[in-house]
Amino acid sequence: MLDRPRRLLYAKILWHVLPFVCFLQVLAFADRAAIAYAAPNGMNEELNLTATAFGLVSGIFFVGYILFEVPSNYLLQKFGTRMWLARIIITWGLVQSLTAFVPDGFWLNVLRVLLGLAEAGFVPGVMVYLSGWLPGPRRATAFSIFVMMTVVASVVGGPAVVALINLGHSLGGFLSGWRFMFLITGILPIIAGLLLFRMMPESPATARWLNPREKEMVAQDLAKDLPVKGGHTFRDGLRSPRAWLLGLAYISMPFSGYVVTFFLPTILTELSKSSNAGLDSSQIALLSSIPAIATAVTMIVVTWTTARFGRLGLHVLIITLTGATGAAVAFAVHQPVLALVALCLVQIGSLASNGLVYSILPKVLQASAFAAGVALVNSVGNIGGFSGPFVMGSIKDATGNTDLGFLLISALFTITGIIIFFVDRSASRVQRPAEPVAVEVATTAGLPKP
C-alpha cells in the first residue's frame, strides 16, 4: 500500500496526464470503427460492397498498422514521444478526412491501409509515455483506464457517428451522410494533434504542476520499479520470448473485438428487418453500445481487483474464459436477446483484459526494450484485427450466418487465457536497487540527490 503523500501524488498525476490521452484513444477507436456505421447507412450500397468485401475493408486497416507498428515505435525513440505522437494523430486525421472522397471500394481499401500506417505506434507510444510517469500498480491502473476508452468510444462513438451521418443527410450538400461523417471525424484528430504539446508535458521533470519534492518522489519510485533481469535495448524487446508469446496470445482479443465492433450494427439491422422490429439507425447505434457498457462495468471492477490483489495472469484467464463462454452461446443460440447477451460476454473477453496484458511486460523489459515489447505485442496481436472481420465476413457469405466464426472465437479465447496465465506466472519480478538510478534522474531534473 502507498503512503498518503504518494496516493495523493499519483492521483494528481493521473488527473493531469490521463484525460487528454484518453480523449485521443476515443478519437482513435471512433475513427477506425466509424466504418461499421457507414456500412448500413449507404456506404456498402453506394460502393457495391459485399459482406466479404466489407470484412476486407474493415480488417485491411491492420495491414498498415501491423507493418509499421515496430518501426513507428523505433522512430518514437529517435524523435521523442510527444513529437511522434503528434505526427501520428495529425496524419491519421488527414487520411480519415480523405476517406470522404473515395470513388469506389479499391480506393477505400487503399485509404484504410494508409490509416493503419498513420495510426501505427499510437497505443505503444502512449504506453511508453505513461510508463515515464507511473510505477507498478498505478501504471496498470492507467493502462486499464486508457484501454477502457475503446469501450467509451463504443458507447458514445456510435450515436455520435450516426448523428453526423444524419446531419450530413439533412444538410443535403455534395457529400452524402457517411462521407460527411468521415470528413468531420478526420478534422477532430488534426486539431487534437496541434494541441498535444500544450496538453502533454514531456516528463515529470518538466511538469509545472509538480513541485521539486513530488518530482523527486516520482524519480525514486520509477527507479525502484525497474527489474534487475530483462532487456534494456530496443533489440532486446524484439527478441523477448515472453513478448512474442503475449503477442501471439493477444491475437484472439482484436480478432473477436473487431468482429463485434464491425459486424454488430449490421447484425442488429438484419435482425430488425427479419423480425419486423422497425428499428432506425439511431436505435441500432444505442443497442450496439450495450456490449460496450457491460465491458466498461467489468473493466472498472477488474481495475480495482488487480490494484488490490495483483494476479494479472489469473484475471486474464477468468476474463478470456468468460469470452469463450459467450462465443459458445452465440454459436448455439439464435434468439436476439440471448445473442446480444452472448455478444456482451464476447466483448468483455476481448477488451476487459487488454491493459493487463501490457502490464505484464514491465516485469521483464525496461526502457527501449519495453517500447519495443509493447509494439511487438500490439503488432503481432493485431493480426487478429485484420483476420477477424475478414474471416467472419467470408464465413457469413459462405454459410449465410456467423455461427462457425463464434465457435472459432471460443477456442481462441481458451488458448489465450492459458498462455497468458503461464507467461505471467513465469515472469519473475526482481527490483533493481533504486539509489543510482534515482540519483541520475534527479540530477537530470535539477533536483537534490535523494
HELIX and SHEET records of a PDB file:
HELIX    1   1 ARG A    4  ALA A   38  1                                  35    
HELIX    2   2 ALA A   39  ASN A   41  5                                   3    
HELIX    3   3 MET A   43  LEU A   47  1                                   5    
HELIX    4   4 ALA A   51  GLY A   59  1                                   9    
HELIX    5   5 PHE A   61  PHE A   79  1                                  19    
HELIX    6   6 THR A   81  LEU A   98  1                                  18    
HELIX    7   7 THR A   99  PHE A  101  5                                   3    
HELIX    8   8 GLY A  105  GLU A  119  1                                  15    
HELIX    9   9 PHE A  122  SER A  131  1                                  10    
HELIX   10  10 GLY A  136  LEU A  171  1                                  36    
HELIX   11  11 GLY A  177  MET A  199  1                                  23    
HELIX   12  12 PRO A  204  THR A  206  5                                   3    
HELIX   13  13 PRO A  212  LYS A  224  1                                  13    
HELIX   14  14 PHE A  234  LEU A  238  1                                   5    
HELIX   15  15 PRO A  241  TYR A  250  1                                  10    
HELIX   16  16 SER A  252  SER A  274  1                                  23    
HELIX   17  17 SER A  281  SER A  288  1                                   8    
HELIX   18  18 ILE A  290  PHE A  309  1                                  20    
HELIX   19  19 LEU A  312  ALA A  332  1                                  21    
HELIX   20  20 PRO A  336  LEU A  351  1                                  16    
HELIX   21  21 ASN A  354  ILE A  360  1                                   7    
HELIX   22  22 LEU A  361  LYS A  363  5                                   3    
HELIX   23  23 ALA A  367  GLY A  381  1                                  15    
HELIX   24  24 ILE A  383  THR A  399  1                                  17    
HELIX   25  25 ASP A  403  SER A  426  1                                  24    
HELIX   26  26 GLU A  435  THR A  444  1                                  10    
END                                                                             
